[in-house]
Each structure stands twice: as C-alpha cells, then as structure tokens.
Amino acid sequence: MRIYNRYIMTVAILLLLTTVFLVAFSIESLDIYWVSYVIEALIVTEFYRYSMPRARRALNIISIVLLCVFLLFSVLQVIKILT
C-alpha cells in the first residue's frame, strides 16, 4: 500500500471513529463535529507531511486550508459568544 493510500485510510478511519464516538455520547452540535474533524485531519496531515517528502507541498496546502477552516470556526464561535 502506498503512503498516500495509508494517509487517506488513516484520516477516514479516524473520522469514522470520531463520528461513532460523538453519536454514542448524543452530541448534536454540528460545530463540534466539524471542529473535531478538522483538528484530527490537521494532526494526521502534520504527521504524514514529515514522512512524505515528495508530497510535502500538497500536504502544506492541505494544512493551510485546514488551519484556516479551524480558525474560521473559532472566530464564528467567539462572535456567537459575544453577541
């Protein structure tokens, strides 16, 4: 199995396990789902970025996008709390 296939499988399995975990605890907030997905994908991407030198540029782009999405959700939550 190629390393990018392992990357995709790792992210998919982690997201599936997170979904099962959040559903088991009856969490209904979509924000919690999205933020947990983004954080997990960002962590896995960072681990694989160092182990895949050839794919470093593509994973850097993915990391930047995931970080921007996480920051967007964080800012929206802060705005929601302040209003």
N, C-alpha and C positions, 0 to 999 in steps of 0.2 A: 504494500500500500504506500502510495506516495505521501509526502509530508503534508501537502495541501489537502489531500483527502482526509488525513488524520485531523487537520485543523478544522475542517468543516464538520467532521463527525464529532469532535470534541465539543464544539460550540453547540451543535444540535442536541447532543445528549445532555449537556448542562442546562440548556434552555428547557428541555423536556422535564428534567428533574426539578427545576425551579417551578415550572408550572404545576406539576403534581404536588409539590410541597405547599405552594401558595393556595391551591384549591383545597388541599387537605385541612388547612387552617382557616378556611372560609374567608379569605381576603377578597374583597370585591372592588377595591380601588385600582383602576387601570394605571394610575400613576406609579403605584408600587410595582406592578408587573413590568412596565416599560423601563423604569429606572433599574430594577434588578437585572433585566435582560441586557441593558446597555453596559452596566458595570461588569457583569460576567463576560460579555463579549470583549470588552476592553481589556480585561485581565488576561483572557486567553490569547488575544491578539498580541499583547505585550510579551507573553511567554514565547509565542511562536515567532515573533519578529526577530528575536535574537538567535533562534535555532535555524532560521531560513534566510541566509544572507542574500540569495538571489531574489527572494520575494520581499525584501526589506522595504522597497519603495512603495509597493502596493499596500503592504501592511501599515506603513506610515500613514498613508492616505486614509485607510480604514480607521486607524487610531484617532486621527484628527476629526473625522466625521463623528465617531462615537463620543469623543470628548465634547464636541460641540452640541450633540444631542443631549448629553448628560447635563451640560451647563444650561441649556435651554429649559429642560425640565426643572432644574434647580431654581432658575430665575422665575419661572412661572409659579412655583410653589411659594417663593418669597413674596411675590406680588399678591398671590392669593391670601397669604397670611396677613400682609399689611393692609389689605382692603377690607 
